Amino acid sequence: MKPARTFKARIRQFGLAGTLFLTVLGARLYELQVVKGSEYLEKAHRNTVVVEARPAARGRILDCRGEILVSNAPQFELVVTPSELRDRKEVIKELSRLLDETEPELEKKIRAAAPHAPLVLQRDLTQDTLARGTEIAEYRKGVGVRAGAIRRFKYGKMASHLFGYVGEINAEELRTRRDLGYAMGDGIGKVGLEKQYDTLLRGRKGADQIHIDVLGRTVSQTELRPSTPGPDLYLHLDAQLQQVAEKALGETLVELWKQNGERSGGTVVVMEVKTGAVKALASLPQYDPVPFARGIKYKEYQALLDDPGFPLVNRMIHSAFSPGSTFKLVTATAALQGGLCTTASYFVCGGSFGPANCFVRSGHGGISFEDSMAHSCDVVYYKLGFEMGIAHLRKWCALYGLGSPTGIDLPAETGGLLPSPEWKLREWEDRWYDGDTINMSIGQGFLLVSPLQMAVVTAAVANGGYVVRPTLAMKAVAKNGAVLLEPEPARTQLPAKPEFLASVRRGMRGAVLHGTAVATNLPQVQVAGKTGTVENSPSIHNKHGRNHVWFVSFAPYDDPEVTVVVFLEKSHGYGGGLAAPIARQVYEKLYPQGWEKERKEAKPHA
């Protein structure tokens, strides 16, 4: 009997346990489905809803006349989502053939990308690539083709250093910009104006709510927030003048290539002397921005790096060179302000000052202060530099803005090099000699300046002593007409007497009338200028030690409006013979009235 009772007791225990289990399970199901049913239903709906960013149209870039220089155009791009790829090796092999990129290059890109975000492999697909890419996307999970926009450049390479380009944001850039609304896959300005004004030009992204079913298909799409297009950026730049500057500079560089057997570079800057508004800014050679806009290939980029003309370098603001005799504008101001000479001083040039020779070896003989500027007498400036010393000379360099960036609205501007005895001791482990000061007084030696810095120096002499800040942006205008940006001109005053600067200007005018810059003696506008020639020793980038040449100028002489500065790298020759003729063509574009009158008068009567 005892075994039977034990068995029944166990059955009752199991029954009670089962009943308790079912009661608890039922209570839990009741809680989930009835008490909290609506909450979990809402969560289930949310699991099928995706919020997707809607990109904003990037703002256009226009010149001072309202001509559109950089805009957007529709295009298709090939993308992959790394986490969704299956048979990755096979996919990469197919895409390698399609995009003409090596498999290791593609593998490296995909590995470095965010796993769950679409990675753009190529933008602006050709019809053939689009067709084949669409075909691959149909049977390769993780590969897709989508519509987008790409930057279009009206004049191709023109001003490419200025405009820059947009590329996909990288991990490092995203790390510092995530709080500003950037996300992986976004476009971002990499260099130039596109980088400088990226947060403005990119506009504000919108958002769409997308409902997706269990099969991953879009059921519906609702706009949560419309995107706000980026404003249009108007520049002080004059596209017509920029073309003239680049053409004149380009033709000269081609001739120099033929003569010297090696490529060289150069720059032209045109700037309003009273406001700093930049009307043209040319740096050659330059690059084609289109490959960067669509996603440049390794082979294309390597070709640019290997190019002996260094087309990726913006010589206007990223490079610095000895200023040569154009620096005499600074030495002259410092000497007059220091009481070392007067505007009426007279000097004697015998062809040398100690071991330092004048470029006219036989000497200029007796020469006035202003004629020493016009004829670029080195001996006068050797003497003045020696007497004033390095501290006084450096003081006036700094007052003119040398040694510091000009503040132009472009990224990564160099400040050049303003040397000092302390700098030389630290870098060269040697003391500063009088010869260093003498050398610097004519723009040779350790001193390095950018072409844009020399434009600021020239403008300060021309405008009566105001050091201006160069500016490219005129205003940014939203689609509703609101002005979002309108930079005010900025300038600081030199502590220089007006009569001293007037004397320097007269010397520059003399250079054009009867001195080293007669190539810019134009009938329709009075130009004042100063030439410069930089002597070089052979180096890795200048095997023959060819001269650099300069020409700095302003016009009209009586009421200055603009400065035109031209620089030619390792050109050989002289500033008056090579650089000044380029400036002449720019002035002919700026002041055409006299030439038009001459042409009309020259026409034969019918």
DAPE-V635873 format. One record per backbone hydrogen bond with DSSP energy under -0.5 kcal/mol. NH is the residue of the N-H (numbers start at 1). CO is the residue of the C=O. E is the energy in kcal/mol with one decimal. If there is no record, write none. Layout:
NH/CO/E, NH/CO/E
This chain:
5/1/-2.2, 6/2/-2.3, 7/3/-2.2, 8/4/-2.4, 9/5/-2.3, 10/6/-2.1, 11/7/-2.1, 12/8/-2.5, 13/9/-2.2, 14/10/-2.8, 15/11/-2.6, 16/12/-2.7, 17/13/-2.6, 18/14/-2.8, 19/15/-2.9, 20/16/-2.6, 21/17/-2.6, 22/18/-2.8, 23/19/-2.4, 24/20/-2.6, 25/21/-2.8, 26/22/-2.7, 27/23/-2.4, 28/24/-2.6, 29/25/-2.8, 30/26/-2.8, 31/27/-2.4, 32/28/-2.7, 33/29/-3.0, 34/30/-2.5, 35/30/-1.8, 36/31/-3.5, 40/36/-2.2, 41/37/-2.3, 42/38/-2.1, 43/39/-1.9, 44/40/-2.3, 45/41/-2.2, 46/42/-2.3, 47/43/-1.8, 48/44/-0.5, 48/45/-1.3, 49/46/-1.8, 50/210/-3.1, 52/50/-0.7, 52/208/-2.9, 54/206/-2.5, 55/53/-0.6, 59/201/-2.7, 61/70/-2.3, 62/233/-2.8, 63/67/-2.1, 64/237/-2.8, 66/63/-1.8, 69/61/-2.8, 69/67/-0.5, 70/61/-2.0, 71/152/-2.3, 73/150/-2.2, 75/148/-2.1, 77/146/-2.7, 78/122/-2.5, 79/144/-3.0, 80/119/-1.9, 81/142/-2.5, 82/80/-0.6, 82/117/-0.5, 83/115/-3.1, 84/81/-1.9, 85/81/-0.6, 85/82/-1.2, 86/141/-0.7, 90/87/-0.5, 91/87/-2.4, 92/88/-2.9, 93/89/-2.0, 94/90/-2.1, 95/91/-2.7, 96/92/-2.3, 97/93/-1.5, 98/94/-1.9, 99/95/-2.9, 100/96/-1.1, 101/96/-1.4, 106/102/-2.0, 107/103/-2.7, 108/104/-2.3, 109/105/-2.0, 110/106/-2.5, 111/107/-2.5, 112/108/-1.7, 113/109/-0.7, 113/110/-0.6, 117/114/-0.7, 119/80/-3.4, 120/118/-0.5, 121/78/-3.0, 121/119/-0.6, 122/78/-1.3, 123/294/-2.4, 125/76/-2.3, 130/126/-2.8, 131/127/-2.4, 132/128/-2.4, 133/129/-2.8, 134/130/-2.4, 135/131/-1.7, 136/132/-2.4, 137/133/-2.2, 138/134/-1.0, 138/135/-0.6, 139/135/-0.7, 139/136/-1.0, 140/136/-1.6, 141/139/-0.6, 143/140/-1.7, 144/79/-2.9, 146/77/-2.3, 148/75/-2.9, 150/73/-2.4, 152/71/-2.8, 154/69/-2.4, 154/152/-0.6, 156/153/-1.7, 158/155/-1.9, 160/157/-2.1, 162/159/-0.5, 163/159/-2.6, 164/160/-2.4, 167/188/-2.5, 169/186/-3.0, 174/170/-2.5, 175/171/-1.9, 176/172/-0.9, 176/173/-0.5, 177/173/-0.6, 177/174/-0.9, 178/174/-1.6, 180/177/-1.7, 181/178/-1.6, 182/177/-1.4, 186/183/-2.2, 188/167/-2.9, 190/165/-2.7, 191/165/-0.8, 193/162/-2.7, 194/163/-2.2, 194/191/-0.5, 195/191/-1.0, 195/192/-0.9, 196/192/-2.5, 197/193/-2.6, 198/195/-1.4, 200/197/-0.5, 201/197/-3.0, 202/198/-2.4, 203/200/-1.0, 204/228/-2.5, 206/54/-3.0, 207/225/-2.5, 208/52/-2.9, 209/222/-3.8, 210/50/-3.5, 210/208/-0.6, 211/220/-2.5, 212/48/-3.5, 213/217/-2.5, 216/213/-2.4, 219/211/-3.7, 220/211/-1.0, 222/209/-3.0, 224/207/-2.3, 224/222/-0.6, 225/207/-2.1, 228/204/-2.9, 229/227/-0.6, 230/57/-3.1, 231/200/-0.7, 232/477/-2.7, 233/60/-3.2, 234/232/-0.7, 234/475/-3.1, 235/62/-2.3, 236/472/-3.0, 238/279/-2.7, 239/237/-0.6, 242/238/-2.7, 243/239/-2.1, 244/240/-1.8, 245/241/-2.6, 246/242/-2.6, 247/243/-2.4, 248/244/-2.6, 249/245/-2.4, 250/246/-2.9, 251/247/-2.5, 252/248/-1.6, 253/249/-2.3, 254/250/-2.0, 255/251/-1.9, 256/252/-2.3, 257/253/-2.0, 258/254/-1.9, 259/255/-2.2, 260/256/-3.3, 261/257/-2.0, 266/284/-2.4, 267/567/-2.4, 268/282/-2.0, 269/565/-2.4, 270/280/-2.7, 271/563/-2.1, 272/277/-2.8, 273/561/-2.1, 276/272/-2.0, 278/471/-2.7, 279/270/-2.6, 279/277/-0.6, 280/270/-1.7, 282/268/-3.1, 284/266/-2.5, 289/287/-0.6, 293/289/-2.1, 294/290/-2.0, 295/291/-1.0, 301/297/-2.5, 302/298/-2.7, 303/299/-1.8, 304/300/-1.4, 305/301/-2.1, 306/302/-2.1, 307/303/-0.8, 310/307/-1.9, 313/310/-1.5, 314/312/-0.5, 315/313/-1.2, 317/314/-1.0, 318/314/-2.9, 319/314/-0.5, 321/449/-3.2, 324/443/-2.4, 326/323/-1.3, 327/324/-1.9, 328/325/-1.6, 329/326/-1.4, 330/327/-1.4, 331/327/-1.8, 332/328/-2.6, 333/329/-1.6, 334/330/-2.6, 335/331/-2.4, 336/332/-2.4, 337/333/-2.7, 338/334/-1.8, 339/336/-1.2, 340/335/-2.3, 341/335/-0.8, 345/342/-1.5, 347/367/-3.2, 349/365/-2.6, 350/348/-0.6, 353/356/-3.2, 356/353/-1.8, 357/355/-0.5, 358/351/-2.5, 361/359/-0.9, 363/360/-2.1, 365/349/-2.4, 367/347/-2.9, 369/345/-1.9, 372/368/-1.9, 373/369/-0.9, 374/370/-2.0, 375/371/-2.9, 377/372/-1.9, 378/376/-0.6, 381/377/-0.9, 382/378/-2.4, 383/379/-2.4, 384/380/-2.1, 385/381/-2.4, 386/382/-2.6, 387/383/-2.1, 388/384/-2.1, 389/385/-2.1, 392/388/-0.6, 393/389/-1.8, 394/390/-2.9, 395/391/-1.9, 396/392/-1.6, 397/393/-1.8, 398/394/-2.6, 399/395/-1.9, 400/396/-1.7, 401/398/-1.1, 402/397/-2.5, 403/415/-0.8, 404/401/-1.3, 410/408/-2.5, 414/317/-3.1, 417/448/-2.4, 419/417/-0.7, 424/420/-2.5, 425/421/-2.2, 426/422/-2.1, 427/423/-3.0, 428/424/-2.7, 429/424/-0.7, 429/425/-0.7, 430/424/-0.8, 436/433/-0.8, 437/433/-1.3, 438/434/-2.6, 439/435/-2.5, 440/436/-2.3, 441/437/-1.9, 442/438/-0.5, 442/439/-1.2, 443/440/-2.1, 444/439/-2.1, 447/444/-0.6, 448/417/-2.3, 449/321/-3.2, 451/315/-0.6, 452/316/-1.4, 454/450/-1.7, 455/451/-1.5, 456/452/-1.8, 457/453/-2.2, 458/454/-2.4, 459/455/-2.4, 460/456/-2.0, 461/457/-1.8, 462/458/-2.3, 463/459/-2.9, 464/461/-0.6, 465/460/-2.4, 467/465/-0.5, 467/492/-3.5, 468/466/-0.8, 469/490/-2.2, 470/468/-0.6, 471/276/-2.6, 474/234/-3.2, 475/234/-1.6, 476/485/-2.2, 477/232/-2.6, 478/482/-3.1, 481/478/-2.1, 484/476/-2.7, 484/482/-0.8, 485/476/-1.2, 492/467/-2.1, 494/465/-3.9, 496/494/-1.5, 500/497/-0.9, 501/497/-1.7, 502/498/-2.3, 503/499/-1.4, 504/500/-1.8, 505/501/-2.3, 506/502/-2.1, 507/503/-2.0, 508/504/-2.0, 509/505/-2.4, 510/506/-2.2, 511/507/-1.4, 512/508/-1.1, 513/509/-2.0, 514/510/-3.0, 515/510/-0.8, 515/511/-0.7, 516/374/-1.8, 517/511/-2.5, 518/515/-0.6, 520/517/-1.8, 521/518/-1.8, 522/520/-1.6, 522/525/-0.5, 527/525/-0.7, 528/554/-2.5, 529/508/-2.0, 530/552/-2.8, 532/550/-1.8, 534/548/-3.1, 535/533/-0.6, 536/545/-0.7, 539/542/-1.7, 542/539/-0.6, 545/542/-1.9, 548/534/-1.6, 549/568/-2.3, 550/532/-3.1, 551/566/-2.0, 552/530/-2.6, 553/564/-0.9, 554/528/-2.4, 555/562/-2.0, 556/526/-0.6, 557/526/-1.5, 561/555/-2.8, 562/555/-2.4, 563/271/-2.8, 564/553/-1.2, 565/269/-2.4, 566/551/-2.8, 567/267/-2.2, 568/549/-2.7, 569/265/-3.1, 571/547/-1.3, 571/568/-0.5, 572/547/-2.2, 578/574/-1.9, 579/575/-0.8, 580/575/-2.5, 582/578/-0.5, 582/579/-0.7, 583/579/-1.7, 584/580/-2.1, 585/581/-1.5, 586/582/-1.4, 587/583/-2.5, 588/584/-2.2, 589/585/-1.3, 590/586/-2.3, 591/587/-3.0, 596/592/-2.5, 597/593/-2.3, 598/594/-2.3, 599/595/-2.5, 600/596/-2.1, 601/597/-2.4, 602/598/-1.8, 603/599/-0.8, 603/600/-0.7
